[in-house]
Amino acid sequence: MTGSSCSINRLWDHSGVYWCESESGCFSSAVNITVQDNYYSIILVSPVHPVTEGDPVILSCRDKEQKLLSNVFFYHNNKLIHNGSRGELNISAVSKSDEGFYKCEHSGKKSPQSWMAVRAKPQPVLSVSPSWLSPGASVTLSCGGLEHPSAGWRFFWYKVVPMKSSSSYSLELLTGRTNWTEQNSYLINGQNHTAGYVCRAGRGEPVFYTEYSEPKFVWSADSHPAASLSVTPDRVQHFIYQSVTLSCSGNNTEWRLRRFTETGGLSDIHCSNWGTMTGSSCSINTDWSHSGVYWCESGSGDFSNAVNITVQDKHYSIILVSPVHPVTEGDPVTLSCRDKEQKLLSNVFFYHNNKLIHNDSREELKISAVSKSDEGFYKCEHSGKESPQSWMAVRENVSTPVSSFFHVMLIIRSVVGPVILLIILLLLWRCRCSKGSQSPAATDEMLYSETG
């Protein structure tokens, strides 16, 4: 035993399965070792560890002196692979069908057979942070889930683009100074709209690529002219078995509705399965599985704003009525509480981030001019029963360039106007003073100029 390595003399009784155990209770992967006795004069040289789909593999045959033998026949699951003999069996890109038992034959002598395991090509897991955008925020993509992430992997980053008349995506490589990064993270600055991303990794020459990750999305609640999604009724929470209409609009006539749920992941909404499709609007009868994040995708590659819809089951007898879209600073907002019959409830207490807003009950919570501090989770309570909580987003009131210009001009006018008026009055006063003190010669000269 030298350090963490153990060297043994090969004896027939050393055949078996080997693994490592640490003092902390961790177990390593296991390997199968077969020691051949004098009965066999040749052995098959095959990988002791599973090989990965797409990797190259070389099998060979050696004698007791470790001499590489030529004129060898190779067998896979007892079937001759090639009629002609060779020195090595080269598989340029192994696949799952190559898994099985192998043995070799030389000069009428066969080796024992060994199992070669083939594991699926690894698929990385992409994560995005944050999941919901603030306007102009940076988005960090992280590509993980790979064994030995520091073992020479290069990472490739893609943006997903909806394909026309299809539920799938095409991929656009996110290009920078190079088409890949050594780090397993990638920063995107100034992201404003809903977008989807994919990653994959590669290493070696020629490059061995992993599978593409599943797409992950970063959602924006802000609508834009090219694509927008609206919800009727306009609220986050809905009771089960009630009708909700989702409408896509923008610079396109072909739309598909996407939904992401914590349990089912990414899916299309096929409106015919649950309700009625009218133009670009889908009316569905809600059940508990419809809770999730929804957005529209156009055939021209546009993503709409995303909305969060929560369908309440029988556990809740009341819901909070709150806006499904972000509200703008300075706008009025009204929150209320309703029962399953859509009746507006009175004597209601409202909570913001789990803190009671007012000690007294009321019918509605009215905020005359919402501010950023009003952003957060809200819920209502009626007769000892609480609604689920919902997030109310507040966006900044950003002035447009035109309105900013006029605002500046108003300030200039208010400051400069009195100054100009004062200058005009001073000029008039000086002019009158000059007329009163003019000499006769000067007066004659003026009359001459006018008459002559």
C-alpha positions in Angstrom: 0.0 0.0 0.0 1.5 3.3 -1.1 -0.6 6.3 -0.1 -4.0 5.7 -1.4 -2.8 3.1 -4.0 -2.7 -0.7 -3.5 -0.5 -2.9 -5.7 -1.2 -6.7 -5.7 0.3 -9.7 -7.4 -2.2 -11.2 -9.8 -3.4 -14.5 -8.4 -6.4 -16.5 -9.6 -8.2 -15.8 -6.4 -8.0 -12.0 -6.9 -10.8 -12.1 -9.4 -13.7 -10.1 -8.2 -15.4 -6.7 -7.8 -13.4 -3.9 -6.2 -14.3 -0.5 -4.8 -13.0 2.1 -2.3 -14.6 3.2 1.0 -13.6 6.4 2.9 -13.6 6.9 6.6 -16.4 9.5 6.1 -18.6 6.7 4.7 -18.3 7.5 0.9 -18.1 4.7 -1.7 -16.3 4.8 -5.0 -17.5 3.3 -8.3 -16.9 -0.4 -8.6 -14.8 -2.3 -11.1 -14.7 -5.9 -12.2 -11.3 -7.6 -12.4 -10.7 -11.0 -13.8 -7.4 -12.9 -13.4 -6.9 -15.6 -15.9 -5.1 -18.9 -15.0 -2.9 -21.0 -17.2 -5.9 -22.4 -19.1 -6.0 -19.2 -21.2 -3.0 -18.1 -23.2 -4.5 -14.8 -24.5 -6.7 -12.1 -23.0 -9.0 -9.4 -24.3 -7.9 -5.8 -23.6 -11.2 -3.9 -22.9 -12.0 -0.8 -20.8 -12.6 -1.5 -17.1 -14.9 1.5 -16.8 -18.1 2.2 -18.7 -17.6 4.1 -21.9 -19.8 7.0 -22.9 -21.9 7.2 -26.1 -19.9 9.0 -28.8 -16.5 8.1 -27.3 -13.9 6.1 -29.4 -13.1 2.6 -28.1 -10.2 0.3 -29.1 -10.3 -3.4 -28.2 -7.2 -5.6 -28.6 -5.8 -9.1 -27.9 -2.6 -9.8 -26.0 -0.6 -12.9 -25.0 1.1 -13.6 -21.6 4.1 -11.5 -22.6 1.7 -8.5 -23.2 2.4 -8.7 -26.9 -0.2 -7.1 -29.1 -1.5 -9.9 -31.4 -2.4 -9.5 -35.1 -4.7 -11.7 -37.2 -7.4 -11.6 -34.5 -11.1 -12.2 -34.8 -13.5 -10.3 -32.4 -16.9 -11.5 -31.1 -19.8 -9.4 -29.7 -22.3 -11.5 -27.7 -20.8 -14.6 -29.3 -21.3 -13.3 -32.8 -18.3 -12.8 -35.1 -18.1 -9.0 -35.8 -16.0 -9.2 -39.0 -15.1 -12.1 -41.3 -11.6 -10.8 -41.7 -8.9 -10.8 -39.0 -7.3 -7.7 -37.7 -4.9 -6.4 -35.0 -7.4 -4.1 -33.2 -11.2 -3.5 -33.1 -11.7 0.3 -33.5 -15.1 1.7 -32.7 -14.9 5.4 -33.6 -18.1 6.5 -31.8 -19.6 3.9 -29.5 -23.3 3.6 -29.1 -25.7 1.8 -26.8 -26.0 -1.1 -29.2 -22.3 -1.7 -28.8 -22.8 -2.7 -25.2 -22.3 -6.4 -24.4 -19.9 -9.3 -24.0 -16.7 -9.3 -26.1 -13.9 -11.8 -26.7 -11.1 -12.3 -29.2 -9.7 -15.3 -31.0 -6.1 -15.9 -32.2 -4.7 -19.0 -33.9 -7.7 -21.0 -32.7 -7.4 -19.9 -29.1 -10.1 -17.7 -27.5 -9.9 -15.3 -24.6 -12.5 -15.2 -21.9 -15.3 -12.8 -22.5 -15.7 -9.4 -20.8 -18.7 -7.0 -20.5 -18.3 -3.6 -22.0 -20.8 -1.1 -20.5 -22.0 1.9 -22.5 -23.6 4.8 -20.6 -25.8 7.4 -22.2 -24.2 10.6 -23.5 -24.3 13.1 -20.6 -26.9 15.8 -20.6 -26.0 19.0 -18.7 -28.5 20.8 -16.6 -29.0 24.5 -17.3 -30.0 26.9 -14.6 -30.9 30.6 -15.0 -30.7 33.4 -12.4 -32.9 35.3 -11.9 -36.0 33.5 -13.3 -38.0 36.7 -13.4 -36.5 39.8 -15.0 -36.2 43.4 -13.9 -35.9 45.7 -16.9 -32.3 45.7 -18.2 -31.1 43.2 -15.6 -28.2 40.8 -16.1 -28.9 37.1 -16.4 -26.5 34.4 -15.4 -26.6 31.0 -17.2 -25.0 28.0 -15.4 -24.3 24.7 -17.1 -23.9 21.9 -14.6 -24.6 18.3 -13.9 -21.5 16.9 -15.5 -19.0 14.5 -13.9 -15.6 16.0 -13.5 -16.6 19.5 -14.6 -13.0 20.6 -14.6 -11.8 17.9 -16.9 -11.2 20.0 -20.0 -14.9 20.8 -20.8 -15.7 23.7 -23.0 -19.2 25.2 -22.7 -21.4 26.3 -25.6 -24.4 28.6 -25.1 -27.5 29.0 -27.3 -30.7 31.1 -27.5 -33.9 29.2 -28.5 -36.0 30.5 -31.3 -39.6 29.3 -31.9 -39.9 27.5 -35.2 -42.8 28.4 -37.5 -45.7 25.8 -37.5 -43.9 23.6 -35.0 -43.7 23.1 -31.3 -39.9 22.8 -31.3 -37.1 25.4 -31.3 -34.1 26.2 -33.4 -30.9 27.2 -31.7 -28.8 30.3 -32.2 -25.2 30.3 -30.8 -24.5 33.1 -28.4 -21.3 34.5 -29.9 -18.8 36.5 -28.0 -15.0 36.7 -28.6 -15.2 32.9 -29.0 -18.0 30.5 -29.5 -17.4 28.8 -26.2 -16.2 29.5 -22.6 -14.0 27.6 -20.3 -16.2 28.5 -17.4 -19.5 26.8 -16.9 -21.3 30.1 -16.5 -22.3 32.9 -18.9 -23.5 36.4 -18.3 -26.0 38.2 -20.4 -26.4 41.9 -19.9 -29.4 44.1 -20.6 -32.0 41.4 -21.1 -35.5 43.0 -21.3 -37.9 40.3 -22.7 -38.8 36.7 -22.1 -36.2 34.4 -23.6 -35.1 30.7 -23.5 -31.6 29.3 -23.4 -29.8 26.0 -23.9 -26.2 24.8 -23.2 -24.0 21.9 -24.0 -20.4 21.0 -23.4 -17.6 19.4 -25.4 -14.0 18.3 -24.9 -11.2 16.6 -26.8 -10.1 16.7 -30.4 -12.1 15.9 -32.4 -14.7 17.4 -30.0 -16.9 15.0 -28.1 -20.2 16.8 -27.4 -22.7 16.2 -24.7 -26.4 16.3 -25.3 -28.1 19.7 -25.3 -29.6 20.7 -22.0 -33.4 21.1 -21.7 -34.3 24.7 -22.4 -34.6 27.0 -19.5 -36.5 30.4 -19.6 -36.1 33.7 -18.0 -39.4 35.5 -17.8 -40.3 39.1 -18.2 -43.7 40.4 -16.9 -43.5 43.5 -19.1 -45.4 43.3 -22.4 -44.1 44.8 -25.7 -45.6 45.6 -29.1 -44.2 42.6 -30.9 -45.9 40.1 -28.6 -48.1 40.3 -25.5 -50.2 38.0 -23.4 -53.4 39.1 -21.6 -55.6 37.2 -19.1 -59.3 37.4 -18.6 -60.3 37.8 -15.8 -57.2 40.0 -15.0 -55.9 38.4 -11.8 -53.4 35.9 -10.6 -55.6 33.5 -8.6 -58.5 31.5 -10.0 -60.8 28.9 -8.6 -60.8 25.4 -10.0 -63.3 24.7 -12.8 -63.7 28.3 -13.8 -63.1 29.7 -17.2 -59.9 31.7 -18.0 -59.1 33.2 -21.4 -55.5 33.7 -22.5 -55.0 36.0 -25.5 -51.9 36.5 -27.6 -51.4 39.6 -29.7 -48.7 41.4 -31.6 -47.0 41.5 -35.0 -48.0 38.0 -36.0 -51.0 35.8 -36.8 -49.6 32.4 -35.7 -49.2 31.8 -32.0 -48.6 29.0 -29.6 -49.1 29.1 -25.9 -46.4 27.7 -23.6 -46.7 26.7 -20.0 -44.2 25.8 -17.4 -45.2 24.0 -14.2 -43.1 22.8 -11.3 -44.4 19.3 -11.7 -44.7 18.9 -15.5 -42.0 21.2 -16.7 -42.3 22.8 -20.2 -45.4 22.0 -22.3 -47.5 23.3 -25.1 -51.1 24.3 -24.5 -53.3 22.5 -26.9 -56.5 24.5 -26.4 -58.7 21.8 -27.9 -57.9 19.5 -25.0 -59.4 21.8 -22.4 -61.5 24.5 -24.0 -62.1 26.6 -27.1 -59.7 28.3 -29.4 -61.0 31.5 -31.0 -58.4 33.3 -33.2 -55.4 33.8 -31.0 -57.3 33.4 -27.7 -57.6 30.2 -25.7 -60.4 29.7 -23.2 -59.8 26.9 -20.7 -61.6 25.4 -17.8 -59.1 25.5 -15.0 -58.0 22.5 -12.9 -55.2 22.2 -10.4 -52.7 21.2 -13.1 -53.1 24.5 -14.9 -51.1 26.4 -12.3 -47.9 27.7 -13.8 -46.2 30.4 -15.9 -47.7 31.1 -19.3 -46.4 33.0 -22.3 -46.9 33.2 -26.1 -44.5 32.4 -28.9 -44.9 33.6 -32.4 -43.9 31.9 -35.7 -41.6 34.8 -36.3 -39.6 34.1 -33.2 -41.0 36.6 -30.7 -41.7 35.8 -27.0 -44.5 37.6 -25.1 -44.5 38.8 -21.5 -45.1 35.9 -19.0 -47.9 35.7 -16.5 -48.2 33.6 -13.4 -51.6 31.8 -12.9 -52.5 30.0 -9.7 -55.5 27.6 -9.7 -56.8 27.0 -6.2 -58.3 23.7 -5.2 -61.0 22.9 -2.6 -58.6 23.6 0.2 -59.1 27.4 -0.3 -62.6 29.0 -0.1 -61.4 32.5 -0.9 -59.0 34.1 -3.3 -57.1 37.4 -3.5 -57.9 39.5 -6.5 -54.6 41.1 -7.6 -53.3 42.3 -10.9 -51.7 39.7 -13.1 -49.4 42.3 -14.8 -46.9 44.6 -13.1 -48.3 47.9 -12.0 -46.5 51.2 -12.6 -45.3 53.6 -9.9 -47.9 56.3 -9.3 -50.8 54.2 -10.6 -53.8 53.4 -8.4 -54.3 49.7 -7.4 -57.2 48.0 -5.8 -57.0 44.6 -4.1 -60.0 42.6 -3.0 -61.1 39.2 -1.7 -63.7 37.0 -3.4 -65.4 33.6 -2.7 -66.1 30.8 -5.1 -69.3 32.6 -6.2 -67.2 35.6 -7.2 -68.9 37.6 -4.4 -66.9 40.6 -3.2 -66.3 40.1 0.5 -66.4 42.7 3.2 -64.7 42.7 6.6 -61.4 41.6 5.1 -57.9 41.9 6.5 -55.0 42.4 4.1 -51.4 41.3 4.6 -48.3 42.5 2.8 -45.3 40.1 3.2 -47.1 38.4 6.0 -47.6 41.6 7.9 -51.1 43.0 8.7 -51.5 46.3 6.8 -54.3 47.8 8.9 -55.8 46.7 12.2 -59.3 47.3 10.9 -61.1 45.2 8.3 -62.3 46.6 5.0 -63.9 45.6 1.7 -61.0 46.6 -0.5 -57.4 47.6 -0.2 -56.9 50.8 -2.2 -53.5 52.2 -2.9 -54.0 55.6 -4.6 -50.4 55.9 -6.0 -48.4 52.7 -5.8 -44.7 52.9 -5.1 -41.8 50.4 -5.2 -42.1 49.8 -1.5 -45.6 48.3 -2.2 -44.1 45.5 -4.2 -44.3 42.1 -2.5 -46.6 39.2 -1.5 -50.2 39.9 -0.6 -53.0 37.8 0.9 -56.4 38.4 2.4 -58.3 37.0 5.4 -62.0 36.7 5.9 -63.8 35.0 8.8 -60.6 33.3 9.9 -59.9 31.9 6.4 -56.9 33.0 4.4 -56.3 33.2 0.7 -53.0 32.0 -0.9 -50.5 34.8 -1.3 -49.6 36.3 -4.7 -46.8 38.6 -5.8 -47.5 42.1 -7.0 -44.8 43.5 -9.1 -44.2 47.3 -9.3 -42.2 48.7 -12.2 -40.5 52.1 -12.2 -42.2 55.0 -14.0 -39.5 55.7 -16.6 -40.1 59.0 -18.5 -39.8 58.8 -22.3 -37.3 61.0 -24.1 -40.0 63.3 -25.4 -41.7 63.8 -22.0 -38.3 64.4 -20.5 -37.5 67.1 -23.1 -40.7 68.9 -22.4 -40.1 68.7 -18.7 -36.7 70.3 -19.2 -38.2 73.0 -21.4 -40.8 73.8 -18.8 -38.0 74.3 -16.2 -36.0 76.5 -18.6 -39.1 78.6 -19.4 -39.9 79.0 -15.7 -36.3 80.2 -15.0 -35.4 82.0 -18.2 -38.8 83.7 -18.8 -38.6 86.3 -16.0 -35.0 87.1 -16.9 -35.9 87.8 -20.6 -38.8 90.0 -19.4 -36.5 92.0 -17.1 -34.0 92.5 -20.0 -36.8 93.9 -22.2 -38.0 96.3 -19.5 -34.4 97.6 -19.1 -34.0 98.1 -22.8 -37.3 100.1 -23.0 -36.2 102.2 -20.0 -32.9 103.0 -21.7 -34.6 103.9 -24.9 -36.9 106.4 -23.2 -34.0 108.0 -21.4 -32.1 108.4 -24.7 -35.0 110.1 -26.3 -35.3 112.6 -23.5 -31.6 113.7 -23.7 -31.1 113.9 -27.5 -29.4 117.2 -28.9 -31.0 119.4 -31.6 -28.3 118.3 -34.1 -29.1 114.7 -33.5 -32.8 115.5 -34.0 -32.2 117.3 -37.3 -30.1 114.5 -38.5 -32.9 112.1 -37.8 -35.5 114.3 -39.6 -33.2 114.6 -42.5 -32.7 110.9 -42.7 -36.4 110.4 -42.7 -37.3 113.2 -45.2 -34.3 113.5 -47.3 
